[in-house]
C-alpha cells in the first residue's frame, strides 16, 4: 500500500502544476463609439465619480507634448463624452495624480508637469461635478513639486494616498503622503521600506482588503524597470512586497483599477503587440494573464483607466505609441474609448498538456498494477493459511 500511496502522491503533485489560467473572450474588450470624444492625448488621468455615475477626465498632453487642461465627463450607459468647460481649472499639465474622494464627493488632483515650460507644481485641486467647479485648495505643508505621481482614495480611512513621482531634475521621490480633504491637510507618512520604483508606476485601492496595490514603474538607476507588486496598509503604515508568482514581467507606465464586483485588480500593460491584460487576486496573491479578447490596439504609454461601478466596466481612454524623444513627427496619439468586462473572462483551469496526461496515465497505471499485486499476495497468503488448518 505504501507504493500505491506514493504513486497517488505523484499523481496529485503532477496535477498541482496546473495553475489558474484565464482566457479573455472576444467580448471582454469592446470599443465604444461616442459621437464626441476628448482630443487625442496621453498622461491625462481619470477618476470615477460614484454619486454622479460619471468618469471624470482631466488634462494630459496632446501630440507634440502640448499640455491640456480641459475637463470631460463620460457616461457609459449613454456612451457619451461631455466637455464640462468649467470657468476655472488647473493650468495645463500632464503626469499628475487624481482620485475620487467618495465621502466628500470631490475629485482630488495633485502635481503635474507643464511640458511647454518644463515647470512642475505642487498644487492641490478639488473638482465638484455637480457644480462644475475646480477649487485650488492651497493646502499647507503639501508634498514637493513632482510629476509622474499617482493617487488612490482609501475609503476606510477617508484619505487620499499619494506615492512617488519625479521631482525637478528627474529625482525619484519614494515618499508616501496622505491627504485629508475635510481638514485640507497633507501628511508625510514616512513608512520604511517602500517600493523601489516610484515613477511611471500605477496603483489601485483594493476595497475588500483595504490595501493599496502598486505595480511596476522605473527605479534607480533610471530608467530600469520594476516588476514588483507591493501592498500598502495605511492603518499599519506599512508597505509589503507581495512577491506573487507568477507575475507580469518588469514594465512601466501601466494602467490599473479595482473591479469592486469581482474583487480583482485589473491592469493593462504595454506589449510588442496589443496591450496585455492582467488580473490580480489579493487573497490568493496571484496575477493571471487575461490577455486577448479583442484588446485595444497597441499603445505604449500615457493611457489611463477607471472602473465604472454602476456598469461594472473598466473604461480606458487615450495613450500614445512610442515616445516623444528626439526631433521629428510626433508618434501616434489615441482618442479612443474602450470598455473591459471582467465577467467575460474565463478563469477555469486549462486541460493538462499532453506530457502531463502521459505522466498521469503512467502513474495511474502503476498504482493499479501495484494494487493488483498486493491483492493477489494477500489472497494467496490467506488461502495457504486455510489449507494448513486441521
C-alpha positions as CSV (number, residue, x, y, z in Angstrom):
1,X,0.0,0.0,0.0
2,X,2.9,2.3,0.6
3,X,4.0,2.1,-3.0
4,X,0.4,2.7,-4.2
5,X,0.2,5.7,-1.9
6,X,3.4,7.1,-3.4
7,X,2.1,6.9,-6.9
8,X,-1.1,8.6,-5.8
9,X,1.0,11.4,-4.3
10,X,3.0,11.7,-7.5
11,X,-0.3,12.0,-9.5
12,X,-1.6,14.7,-7.2
13,X,1.7,16.6,-7.4
14,X,1.5,16.5,-11.2
15,X,-2.0,18.0,-11.1
16,X,-0.7,20.7,-8.8
17,X,1.4,22.1,-11.6
18,X,-1.8,23.1,-13.4
19,X,-2.2,26.7,-12.2
20,X,-5.1,29.2,-12.5
21,X,-5.5,30.3,-16.1
22,X,-7.7,33.0,-17.7
23,X,-8.9,33.4,-21.2
24,X,-10.4,36.6,-22.3
25,X,-13.3,36.0,-24.6
26,X,-13.8,38.2,-27.8
27,X,-16.4,40.3,-26.0
28,X,-14.2,41.1,-23.0
29,X,-12.9,44.3,-24.6
30,X,-15.3,46.5,-26.7
31,X,-14.5,49.7,-28.4
32,X,-17.1,52.4,-27.6
33,X,-18.4,54.7,-30.3
34,X,-19.3,58.1,-28.7
35,X,-20.2,60.8,-31.3
36,X,-17.9,63.3,-29.4
37,X,-14.7,62.5,-27.6
38,X,-11.8,64.4,-25.9
39,X,-8.9,65.1,-28.3
40,X,-6.2,62.5,-28.6
41,X,-3.8,62.7,-25.6
42,X,-1.6,60.8,-23.1
43,X,-0.6,61.2,-19.4
44,X,-4.0,62.6,-18.5
45,X,-5.9,61.0,-15.6
46,X,-9.4,59.7,-14.9
47,X,-11.5,59.0,-11.8
48,X,-15.0,57.6,-11.3
49,X,-17.5,59.9,-9.6
50,X,-19.8,57.5,-7.8
51,X,-22.5,59.9,-6.9
52,X,-22.9,61.2,-10.5
53,X,-22.1,57.9,-12.2
54,X,-19.6,59.6,-14.5
55,X,-15.9,59.2,-15.2
56,X,-14.0,62.4,-15.0
57,X,-11.1,63.1,-17.3
58,X,-8.7,66.0,-17.0
59,X,-5.7,67.4,-18.9
60,X,-2.8,65.4,-20.3
61,X,-0.5,66.0,-23.3
62,X,-1.6,66.4,-26.9
63,X,0.7,65.4,-29.8
64,X,3.8,67.4,-29.7
65,X,3.8,67.4,-25.8
66,X,1.2,70.3,-25.8
67,X,-0.3,70.3,-22.3
68,X,-4.1,70.4,-21.9
69,X,-6.4,71.5,-19.1
70,X,-9.9,70.5,-20.3
71,X,-12.4,68.6,-18.1
72,X,-14.6,65.9,-19.5
73,X,-17.3,63.5,-18.1
74,X,-18.1,60.1,-19.6
75,X,-21.5,58.4,-19.3
76,X,-21.0,54.7,-20.1
77,X,-24.8,53.9,-20.3
78,X,-25.3,56.6,-22.9
79,X,-21.8,56.2,-24.4
80,X,-21.3,60.0,-24.4
81,X,-18.4,62.3,-23.5
82,X,-19.4,65.8,-22.3
83,X,-16.9,68.7,-22.4
84,X,-17.6,70.3,-19.0
85,X,-15.8,73.6,-19.8
86,X,-15.6,74.8,-16.1
87,X,-15.0,78.5,-15.6
88,X,-11.8,77.9,-13.6
89,X,-9.5,74.9,-13.9
90,X,-5.9,73.9,-13.0
91,X,-3.3,75.1,-15.5
92,X,-2.4,72.8,-18.5
93,X,-0.4,69.8,-17.3
94,X,0.2,66.1,-17.6
95,X,1.6,63.4,-15.3
96,X,-0.4,64.5,-12.3
97,X,-2.2,62.3,-9.7
98,X,-6.0,62.1,-9.4
99,X,-8.5,60.2,-7.3
100,X,-12.2,60.5,-6.2
101,X,-13.0,61.2,-2.6
102,X,-16.3,59.4,-2.2
103,X,-17.1,60.9,1.3
104,X,-16.6,64.5,0.1
105,X,-17.9,63.8,-3.4
106,X,-14.9,65.5,-4.9
107,X,-12.1,64.6,-7.4
108,X,-8.7,65.4,-5.9
109,X,-5.8,66.4,-8.2
110,X,-2.2,66.9,-7.3
111,X,1.0,68.0,-9.1
112,X,1.9,67.6,-12.7
113,X,4.2,68.9,-15.4
114,X,3.8,71.7,-17.9
115,X,5.7,70.4,-20.9
116,X,5.7,73.8,-22.5
117,X,7.7,75.5,-19.7
118,X,9.1,72.3,-18.1
119,X,7.7,73.5,-14.7
120,X,6.4,71.1,-12.2
121,X,4.0,72.1,-9.4
122,X,2.6,71.0,-6.1
123,X,-0.9,72.4,-6.3
124,X,-3.9,70.5,-4.8
125,X,-7.2,71.0,-6.6
126,X,-10.7,69.6,-5.9
127,X,-13.4,69.2,-8.5
128,X,-17.1,69.1,-7.9
129,X,-19.0,67.7,-10.9
130,X,-22.4,68.8,-9.6
131,X,-21.4,72.5,-9.5
132,X,-18.8,72.0,-12.3
133,X,-16.2,73.9,-10.3
134,X,-12.5,73.4,-9.7
135,X,-11.1,74.8,-6.4
136,X,-7.4,75.4,-5.7
137,X,-7.1,74.1,-2.1
138,X,-3.8,75.9,-1.4
139,X,-3.1,73.1,1.1
140,X,-0.3,74.0,3.6
141,X,2.6,71.5,4.1
142,X,1.9,69.8,0.8
143,X,4.3,67.4,-0.9
144,X,7.1,68.9,-3.0
145,X,6.7,69.7,-6.7
146,X,6.5,66.5,-8.8
147,X,5.1,64.7,-11.8
148,X,4.5,61.1,-12.8
149,X,2.9,60.6,-9.4
150,X,-0.3,58.6,-8.7
151,X,-3.0,58.7,-6.1
152,X,-5.8,56.5,-4.8
153,X,-8.6,57.0,-2.3
154,X,-8.6,54.9,0.8
155,X,-12.4,54.6,1.6
156,X,-12.0,53.1,5.0
157,X,-9.6,55.8,6.3
158,X,-11.2,58.6,4.2
159,X,-7.8,59.6,3.0
160,X,-6.3,60.1,-0.5
161,X,-2.9,58.3,-0.7
162,X,-0.1,59.6,-2.9
163,X,3.1,57.7,-3.7
164,X,6.3,58.6,-5.5
165,X,6.9,60.8,-8.5
166,X,9.7,62.6,-10.2
167,X,10.9,65.9,-8.8
168,X,13.0,68.6,-10.5
169,X,16.0,67.1,-12.3
170,X,14.1,63.8,-12.5
171,X,14.8,63.0,-8.9
172,X,13.0,59.8,-7.8
173,X,10.7,60.6,-4.8
174,X,9.9,57.4,-2.9
175,X,7.5,59.2,-0.5
176,X,4.1,58.2,0.8
177,X,1.7,61.0,1.6
178,X,-2.0,61.1,2.7
179,X,-4.4,64.0,2.1
180,X,-7.5,64.8,4.3
181,X,-9.9,66.9,2.2
182,X,-12.0,67.6,5.3
183,X,-9.2,69.4,7.0
184,X,-7.2,70.3,3.8
185,X,-4.0,68.8,5.3
186,X,-1.2,66.7,3.8
187,X,0.8,64.2,6.0
188,X,4.1,62.6,5.1
189,X,3.7,59.0,6.5
190,X,7.4,58.1,6.2
191,X,7.0,54.3,6.1
192,X,10.0,52.1,5.5
193,X,10.7,50.2,3.4
194,X,8.9,51.4,0.2
195,X,8.8,50.1,-3.3
196,X,12.0,50.5,-5.3
197,X,10.1,52.1,-8.2
198,X,8.4,55.4,-7.7
199,X,7.5,56.8,-11.2
200,X,5.7,55.6,-14.3
201,X,4.2,53.0,-11.9
202,X,0.5,52.7,-11.1
203,X,-1.7,51.9,-8.1
204,X,-5.3,50.9,-7.2
205,X,-7.2,50.6,-4.0
206,X,-8.5,47.1,-3.1
207,X,-11.5,47.9,-1.0
208,X,-12.1,44.4,0.2
209,X,-8.6,44.0,1.7
210,X,-8.3,47.7,2.5
211,X,-4.9,47.8,0.7
212,X,-3.3,50.0,-2.0
213,X,-1.8,47.8,-4.6
214,X,1.3,49.1,-6.5
215,X,2.9,47.6,-9.6
216,X,5.9,48.3,-11.8
217,X,7.4,51.6,-12.7
218,X,11.0,52.9,-13.1
219,X,13.7,52.7,-10.4
220,X,17.3,53.7,-9.9
221,X,19.4,53.6,-11.9
222,X,16.9,55.2,-14.3
223,X,15.3,54.0,-16.5
224,X,15.5,50.5,-15.0
225,X,12.0,49.0,-14.8
226,X,10.4,47.1,-11.9
227,X,8.1,44.0,-11.9
228,X,7.4,44.1,-8.2
229,X,3.9,44.1,-6.6
230,X,3.5,45.9,-3.3
231,X,0.6,46.5,-0.9
232,X,0.3,49.5,1.4
233,X,-1.7,49.3,4.6
234,X,-2.5,52.8,5.8
235,X,-3.7,51.7,9.2
236,X,-0.4,50.0,9.9
237,X,1.6,52.5,7.8
238,X,3.4,49.5,6.2
239,X,4.4,48.6,2.7
240,X,4.7,44.8,1.9
241,X,6.5,43.3,-1.1
242,X,4.0,40.6,-2.0
243,X,6.3,38.8,-4.5
244,X,3.5,36.9,-6.2
245,X,4.3,34.0,-8.6
246,X,3.6,34.2,-11.4
247,X,3.8,37.9,-12.1
248,X,4.0,40.2,-15.1
249,X,7.5,40.9,-16.3
250,X,9.1,44.2,-15.3
251,X,7.4,47.2,-17.1
252,X,6.4,50.8,-16.5
253,X,3.5,53.1,-17.4
254,X,0.7,50.6,-16.8
255,X,-3.0,51.5,-16.2
256,X,-4.7,49.9,-13.2
257,X,-8.1,50.0,-11.5
258,X,-10.1,47.9,-8.9
259,X,-13.1,45.9,-10.0
260,X,-15.3,46.0,-6.9
261,X,-17.8,43.4,-8.0
262,X,-15.2,40.8,-8.8
263,X,-12.8,41.9,-6.0
264,X,-9.9,41.9,-8.5
265,X,-7.3,44.5,-9.7
266,X,-7.3,44.8,-13.5
267,X,-4.1,46.1,-15.1
268,X,-3.3,46.9,-18.7
269,X,0.4,46.7,-19.7
270,X,2.2,47.7,-22.9
271,X,3.5,44.9,-25.1
272,X,5.1,44.5,-28.5
273,X,1.6,43.8,-29.9
274,X,-1.8,44.6,-28.4
275,X,-1.7,45.6,-24.7
276,X,-1.7,42.7,-22.1
277,X,-4.5,42.5,-19.6
278,X,-3.6,41.1,-16.1
279,X,-5.9,40.4,-13.2
280,X,-4.6,40.3,-9.6
281,X,-6.3,38.5,-6.7
282,X,-5.0,39.9,-3.4
283,X,-6.3,37.0,-1.3
284,X,-4.5,34.4,-3.4
285,X,-1.6,36.8,-4.1
286,X,-1.6,35.8,-7.7
287,X,-1.6,37.5,-11.1
288,X,-3.4,35.9,-14.0
289,X,-2.8,36.8,-17.6
290,X,-6.2,37.5,-19.2
291,X,-4.8,39.0,-22.5
292,X,-6.8,38.7,-25.7
293,X,-10.5,39.3,-26.0
294,X,-10.3,41.9,-28.7
295,X,-7.9,44.2,-26.7
296,X,-7.2,47.8,-27.8
297,X,-4.7,48.5,-30.5
298,X,-1.1,48.7,-29.4
299,X,-0.1,51.8,-27.3
300,X,3.0,52.2,-25.1
301,X,2.4,54.8,-22.6
302,X,0.1,57.5,-21.2
303,X,-3.2,55.6,-21.4
304,X,-5.5,55.7,-18.3
305,X,-8.3,53.6,-17.0
306,X,-11.0,53.9,-14.3
307,X,-13.7,51.5,-13.0
308,X,-17.4,52.4,-13.6
309,X,-19.1,50.7,-10.6
310,X,-22.6,51.1,-11.9
311,X,-21.9,49.4,-15.2
312,X,-19.2,47.1,-13.8
313,X,-16.8,48.0,-16.6
314,X,-13.3,49.2,-16.9
315,X,-13.1,52.3,-19.1
316,X,-9.8,53.0,-20.9
317,X,-9.0,56.2,-22.9
318,X,-6.1,57.5,-25.0
319,X,-2.4,56.9,-24.8
320,X,0.4,57.1,-27.3
321,X,2.5,54.8,-29.4
322,X,6.2,55.3,-28.7
323,X,7.9,58.2,-27.1
324,X,8.3,61.9,-28.0
325,X,12.1,61.9,-27.7
326,X,14.1,63.4,-30.4
327,X,13.1,65.6,-33.3
328,X,10.6,64.7,-36.0
329,X,7.0,63.8,-36.4
330,X,5.2,63.1,-33.1
331,X,4.2,59.5,-32.5
332,X,0.5,58.4,-32.9
333,X,-1.8,59.6,-30.1
334,X,-5.2,58.0,-29.4
335,X,-8.7,59.4,-28.7
336,X,-10.5,56.0,-28.5
337,X,-12.6,54.8,-25.6
338,X,-12.7,51.1,-24.6
339,X,-14.7,49.1,-22.1
340,X,-13.5,45.9,-20.4
341,X,-15.8,43.3,-18.8
342,X,-14.0,41.1,-16.3
343,X,-17.1,38.8,-16.2
344,X,-16.4,37.8,-19.8
345,X,-13.0,36.3,-18.7
346,X,-13.0,32.6,-18.1
347,X,-10.8,31.5,-15.2
348,X,-11.3,27.7,-15.4
349,X,-8.1,25.7,-15.2
350,X,-7.0,24.6,-18.7
351,X,-6.7,20.9,-19.6
352,X,-3.4,19.4,-18.8
353,X,-0.8,19.3,-21.6
354,X,0.0,16.1,-23.4
355,X,3.1,15.4,-21.3
356,X,1.1,15.7,-18.1
357,X,-1.6,13.4,-19.4
358,X,1.0,10.8,-20.2
359,X,2.6,11.1,-16.8
360,X,-0.7,10.8,-15.1
361,X,-1.6,7.8,-17.1
362,X,1.7,6.1,-16.2
363,X,1.3,6.9,-12.5
364,X,-2.3,5.7,-12.5
365,X,-1.4,2.5,-14.3
366,X,1.4,1.8,-11.9
367,X,-0.9,2.4,-8.9
368,X,-3.5,-0.1,-10.3
369,X,-0.8,-2.7,-11.1
370,X,0.7,-2.4,-7.6
371,X,-2.8,-2.7,-6.1
372,X,-3.5,-5.9,-8.0
373,X,-0.1,-7.4,-6.9
374,X,-0.8,-6.6,-3.2
375,X,-4.3,-8.1,-3.6
376,X,-3.1,-11.3,-5.1
377,X,-0.4,-11.7,-2.5
378,X,-2.8,-11.2,0.4
379,X,-5.3,-13.7,-1.2
380,X,-2.5,-16.3,-1.7
381,X,-1.4,-16.0,1.9
382,X,-5.0,-16.2,3.1
383,X,-5.6,-19.4,1.0
384,X,-2.4,-21.0,2.2
385,X,-3.3,-20.4,5.8
386,X,-6.7,-22.1,5.4
387,X,-5.0,-25.3,3.9
388,X,-2.8,-25.7,6.9
389,X,-5.7,-25.8,9.4
390,X,-6.7,-29.3,10.5
